[in-house]
């Protein structure tokens, strides 16, 4: 397809999607009324919203696959997919969004019912509207537009609406990868992070490490400290030494990332004793670490363990325990010259006229799960970055624009 015909086709796609905007908004509102808070967060889970999506896709003439991972605590956790066959059926461009949401939080902070969407000032306000409803709806209607065009695609085009993203993806992407639903040469777009301008494509994520340290001493009355062993003092000094050691050893800078250095942040502390005049016999603190991929998490943990041994030796009678709360090793960055990065960049330019830039983040998306499997993945959407907030919203103009971009990707030149 030459440049002129590509431009004409994408203009037609954009016009058709624009004409369908009222229908898209109506679908979006109806979907958001279905509470899909992850059951691990106290909600009903994804099943009813998955039913809604599945029924819509079937009415539109798609063959729908429903994959249910069995959660021993909450039963089947559904993920939904549909595919348009292309010339090369060994390869698929997947737009992958998630069905589940986080809880609404304090309802007093909401100006409207979080599960009764409010449309105001060009925004749709509801829990899950941005995270990840906007992209889910955009992917569905992009696929419908491609189907309606009836043109032969160079490869398959499909969507996944997955479960369990908000609480670890055990019953969503991790399960799908383990069961072999993706190929190494697939093209993956995860629209679960983005910027208000919609011109930044995330192609890399840092290692993530959360750890918990418990220091154990001996509890006594605070007026007789020599009879005991102050676990809080041990913990405070250990936290400072770990902090300084990690920052002094892992000093590399990589301008690709929005935070170019590795970060090691002492964050949460747990209550130790309820009263001022008791010397605590145990103390608990946590670190949140986002570490450049060039460093090994095993090496980082060895530094922490060395400090623990030092303090146990220094404070006779103490015991110090290390617990890994969460560990996600970073996959290799998606190459700037990879097919998916090039195609998404071209589609954004064709639809919006914007020149997209490529960057890395310290947060983590399911894009990292694909990269760890050797599948290059691009993370992109146009959002105001209000996920998990009260009065979370999606801008209707972003919904429409992102739909156009998703639908344009298969028609731009891969080279």
C-alpha positions in Angstrom: 0.0 0.0 0.0 1.5 3.3 -1.0 1.7 6.4 1.1 -1.2 8.2 -0.6 -3.6 5.2 -0.4 -2.5 4.7 3.3 -3.4 8.3 4.0 -6.8 8.0 2.4 -7.6 4.7 4.2 -6.6 6.2 7.6 -8.7 9.3 6.9 -11.7 7.0 6.2 -11.0 5.0 9.4 -10.9 8.2 11.4 -14.1 9.5 9.8 -16.0 6.3 10.5 -14.8 6.1 14.1 -15.8 9.7 14.6 -19.3 9.0 13.3 -19.6 6.1 15.8 -18.6 8.2 18.8 -22.1 8.4 20.3 -22.4 4.6 20.1 -19.0 4.2 21.7 -19.8 6.5 24.6 -23.1 4.7 25.2 -21.3 1.3 25.2 -18.7 2.7 27.6 -21.2 4.0 30.0 -23.2 0.8 30.1 -20.0 -1.2 30.6 -18.8 1.1 33.5 -22.1 0.5 35.3 -21.0 -3.1 35.8 -18.9 -3.3 38.9 -15.7 -5.3 38.1 -13.6 -4.5 41.1 -11.0 -7.3 41.5 -12.2 -9.8 44.1 -8.9 -9.5 45.9 -10.0 -5.9 46.5 -13.4 -7.0 47.9 -15.3 -6.7 44.6 -17.4 -9.1 42.5 -14.7 -9.7 39.9 -14.7 -9.6 36.2 -17.4 -12.2 35.2 -20.4 -9.9 34.6 -18.4 -7.3 32.7 -16.8 -10.2 30.7 -20.3 -11.4 29.8 -21.2 -7.9 28.6 -18.1 -7.7 26.4 -18.5 -11.2 25.1 -22.2 -10.6 24.1 -21.4 -7.4 22.3 -18.6 -9.0 20.3 -20.8 -11.9 19.3 -23.5 -9.6 18.1 -20.9 -7.8 16.0 -20.1 -11.2 14.3 -16.9 -12.0 16.1 -15.9 -15.5 17.2 -15.1 -15.0 20.9 -12.7 -17.0 23.0 -13.3 -17.1 26.7 -10.4 -18.3 28.9 -11.1 -18.9 32.5 -8.3 -19.3 35.0 -9.4 -21.1 38.2 -8.9 -19.0 41.3 -9.2 -21.2 44.4 -10.6 -18.3 46.4 -13.0 -16.8 44.0 -13.7 -19.3 41.2 -13.2 -18.8 37.4 -11.5 -15.5 36.3 -12.4 -14.8 32.7 -10.3 -13.2 30.0 -12.0 -12.5 26.6 -10.4 -12.4 23.1 -11.4 -12.0 19.5 -9.3 -12.0 16.3 -9.6 -10.9 12.7 -7.6 -13.3 10.5 -4.9 -11.8 8.3 -2.5 -13.0 5.5 0.1 -14.2 8.0 -1.8 -16.2 10.6 1.3 -17.1 12.6 1.5 -13.5 13.9 -1.0 -11.3 15.6 -1.1 -7.6 16.6 -2.8 -7.7 20.0 -4.3 -4.7 21.8 -4.4 -5.9 25.5 -6.5 -4.2 28.1 -7.8 -5.3 31.5 -11.4 -5.8 32.8 -10.8 -5.6 36.5 -10.6 -2.3 38.5 -9.5 -1.3 41.9 -12.1 -0.5 44.6 -13.7 2.9 44.6 -12.1 3.9 48.0 -13.7 6.6 50.1 -17.0 7.4 48.5 -17.2 10.7 50.3 -14.4 11.9 48.0 -16.5 11.2 44.9 -18.7 13.9 43.5 -20.9 11.2 41.9 -21.6 7.5 42.3 -18.4 5.7 41.1 -20.5 3.0 39.4 -23.0 5.3 37.8 -21.0 7.2 35.2 -21.4 10.9 35.0 -20.7 12.6 31.7 -19.6 16.2 32.2 -17.4 18.6 30.4 -16.3 16.1 27.8 -15.4 13.5 30.5 -16.8 10.2 31.7 -16.4 10.0 35.4 -16.5 6.6 37.0 -14.2 4.0 38.6 -12.3 2.3 35.9 -13.0 4.8 33.2 -9.3 5.6 32.6 -7.9 2.4 34.1 -8.5 0.6 31.9 -12.0 1.1 30.5 -11.1 3.7 27.9 -8.5 1.5 26.2 -10.7 -1.5 26.4 -13.5 0.2 24.6 -11.1 1.8 22.1 -9.7 -1.6 21.2 -13.1 -3.2 20.7 -14.3 -0.4 18.4 -11.0 -0.3 16.5 -11.4 -4.0 15.8 -15.0 -3.5 14.7 -13.9 -0.8 12.3 -11.2 -3.0 10.8 -13.7 -5.8 10.4 -16.2 -3.5 8.7 -13.6 -2.3 6.2 -13.3 -5.9 5.0 -9.7 -5.4 3.8 -7.0 -8.1 3.9 -4.6 -7.5 6.8 -0.9 -8.4 6.6 -1.3 -10.4 9.9 -4.0 -11.2 12.5 -5.4 -8.4 14.5 -7.0 -9.1 17.9 -7.9 -7.9 21.3 -7.6 -9.3 24.8 -9.7 -8.1 27.7 -7.9 -9.8 30.6 -8.6 -10.5 34.3 -6.6 -9.7 37.4 -4.2 -7.0 36.3 -4.8 -4.9 39.4 -3.6 -7.6 41.8 -0.7 -9.3 40.1 -2.1 -10.9 36.9 -1.8 -14.4 38.2 -5.2 -15.2 36.7 -4.8 -13.0 33.7 -1.7 -12.4 31.6 0.6 -14.7 33.6 -1.9 -17.5 33.0 -2.3 -16.7 29.3 1.4 -16.7 28.8 1.9 -20.0 30.7 -0.8 -21.6 28.5 0.8 -20.5 25.3 -1.7 -18.0 23.9 1.0 -15.7 22.5 3.8 -16.2 19.9 7.3 -14.8 20.0 6.7 -12.8 16.8 3.4 -11.3 18.0 3.0 -7.5 18.2 1.8 -6.4 21.6 0.3 -3.0 22.6 -0.6 -2.6 26.2 -2.6 0.7 26.6 -2.4 0.8 30.4 -0.2 3.8 30.8 0.2 7.0 28.9 0.4 10.8 28.9 -2.1 13.6 28.4 -0.5 14.5 25.1 -0.5 10.9 23.8 2.9 11.2 22.3 5.0 9.0 24.6 5.5 5.3 24.0 6.8 3.3 26.9 9.3 0.6 25.8 11.2 -0.2 29.0 10.5 -0.8 32.7 12.8 -1.0 35.7 13.3 -4.0 38.0 10.9 -3.8 40.9 11.7 -4.9 44.4 9.7 -4.5 47.6 11.1 -5.9 50.7 10.2 -6.0 54.4 12.7 -6.1 57.3 11.7 -7.1 60.8 14.2 -6.4 63.6 13.7 -8.4 66.8 15.2 -7.3 70.2 13.8 -7.5 73.7 10.9 -5.4 75.0 11.3 -3.7 78.4 10.2 -0.6 80.2 11.8 2.4 78.5 13.3 3.7 81.7 15.4 0.5 81.9 16.9 0.3 78.4 20.0 -1.8 79.4 17.7 -4.7 80.4 16.3 -4.9 76.8 17.3 -4.5 73.2 15.6 -1.6 71.3 14.4 -3.1 68.0 13.4 0.3 66.8 16.8 1.8 67.1 18.3 -1.2 65.3 15.7 -0.8 62.6 16.3 2.9 62.1 20.0 2.6 61.8 19.8 -0.5 59.6 17.3 1.4 57.2 19.7 4.3 57.0 22.7 2.1 56.2 20.8 0.1 53.6 19.6 3.3 52.0 23.1 4.8 51.9 24.8 1.6 50.7 22.4 1.0 47.8 22.5 4.6 46.6 26.3 4.6 46.7 26.7 1.3 44.8 24.1 1.6 42.1 24.8 4.9 40.5 24.2 4.4 36.8 22.1 6.9 34.9 20.0 6.1 31.9 18.2 9.0 30.2 15.7 6.7 28.6 13.8 6.5 31.9 11.5 9.2 33.3 13.4 8.8 36.5 16.9 8.2 35.1 18.5 6.6 38.2 17.7 3.6 40.3 15.6 4.5 43.3 15.7 2.9 46.8 13.0 4.4 49.0 12.2 3.5 52.6 8.4 3.8 52.8 6.0 1.9 55.1 6.6 1.3 58.8 4.4 -0.8 61.0 3.3 0.1 64.5 5.5 -1.4 67.2 4.3 -0.5 70.7 1.2 1.4 71.5 2.7 3.5 74.3 5.7 5.9 74.6 7.3 4.3 77.7 7.9 0.8 76.3 11.0 -0.1 74.5 9.9 -2.0 71.4 11.0 -5.6 71.1 10.2 -5.7 67.3 10.1 -3.2 64.5 9.1 -3.5 60.9 10.0 -1.3 57.9 9.8 -1.6 54.1 11.7 -0.5 51.0 10.3 0.2 47.5 13.1 -0.1 44.9 12.9 0.6 41.2 16.2 -0.5 39.7 17.7 -0.1 36.2 17.6 -3.3 34.3 21.4 -3.5 34.0 21.6 -4.4 37.7 20.8 -7.8 39.1 18.2 -8.0 41.9 20.1 -10.9 43.4 23.1 -8.6 43.7 20.9 -5.8 45.3 19.6 -8.4 47.8 23.1 -9.6 48.7 23.9 -6.0 49.8 20.8 -6.0 52.0 21.7 -9.4 53.5 25.3 -8.3 54.2 24.0 -5.4 56.2 21.6 -7.6 58.1 24.4 -10.0 59.1 26.5 -7.0 60.2 23.8 -5.6 62.5 23.0 -9.0 63.9 26.6 -9.3 64.9 26.8 -5.8 66.2 23.6 -6.1 68.4 24.1 -9.3 70.3 20.9 -11.2 70.9 19.1 -9.5 68.0 17.4 -11.3 65.1 16.7 -9.7 61.7 14.3 -11.2 59.1 14.2 -10.2 55.4 11.0 -10.9 53.4 10.6 -10.3 49.7 7.1 -8.7 49.3 7.2 -8.4 45.6 9.9 -9.0 43.0 9.5 -8.4 39.2 12.7 -8.7 37.2 12.7 -6.4 34.2 12.6 -7.9 30.7 14.8 -6.5 28.0 13.7 -3.1 26.7 11.7 -3.1 23.5 14.0 -1.9 20.7 13.3 1.5 19.3 13.6 -0.1 15.8 11.3 -3.0 16.7 8.3 -3.5 14.4 5.7 -2.6 17.1 7.6 0.6 18.1 7.9 1.7 14.5 4.3 0.9 13.6 2.8 2.5 16.6 4.9 5.6 16.1 3.7 5.9 12.5 0.1 5.3 13.4 0.2 8.1 16.0 1.8 10.4 13.5 -0.8 9.6 10.8 -3.8 10.0 13.0 -2.7 12.9 15.3 0.2 14.5 13.5 2.3 14.1 16.7 5.9 12.8 16.7 6.0 10.2 19.5 9.0 9.8 21.8 10.1 6.5 23.4 10.8 6.3 27.1 11.1 3.9 30.1 9.3 4.0 33.5 9.9 2.9 37.1 6.4 1.6 37.4 5.4 -1.7 36.0 2.7 -2.9 33.6 1.9 -6.3 32.1 4.1 -5.2 29.2 7.0 -6.3 31.3 5.6 -9.8 31.5 5.7 -10.0 27.7 9.2 -8.6 27.5 10.4 -11.2 29.9 9.2 -13.8 27.5 11.1 -12.1 24.6 8.0 -10.5 23.0 8.6 -6.8 22.3 5.8 -4.7 23.7 4.8 -1.1 23.5 2.8 0.6 26.2 0.8 3.6 25.1 -2.5 5.6 25.5 -3.7 9.1 25.8 -4.7 9.7 29.4 -4.6 12.3 32.1 -3.0 9.9 34.6 -5.8 9.7 37.2 -6.1 6.0 37.8 -7.2 4.9 41.3 -8.1 8.4 42.2 -11.6 9.5 43.4 -13.5 11.0 40.4 -11.4 9.1 38.0 -12.3 10.1 34.4 -11.7 9.4 30.7 -11.8 12.2 28.2 -14.2 11.4 25.3 -11.8 13.0 22.8 -9.0 10.7 24.0 -11.3 7.6 23.7 -12.0 8.6 20.0 -8.5 9.5 19.1 -7.0 6.3 20.6 -9.5 4.2 18.8 -8.4 5.7 15.5 -4.7 5.0 16.3 -5.4 1.4 17.2 -7.3 0.9 14.0 -4.6 2.5 11.9 -1.7 0.4 13.2 -2.1 -2.6 10.8 -2.2 -0.3 7.8 1.1 1.5 8.3 4.3 0.2 6.8 6.2 -2.1 9.2 9.6 -1.2 7.9 
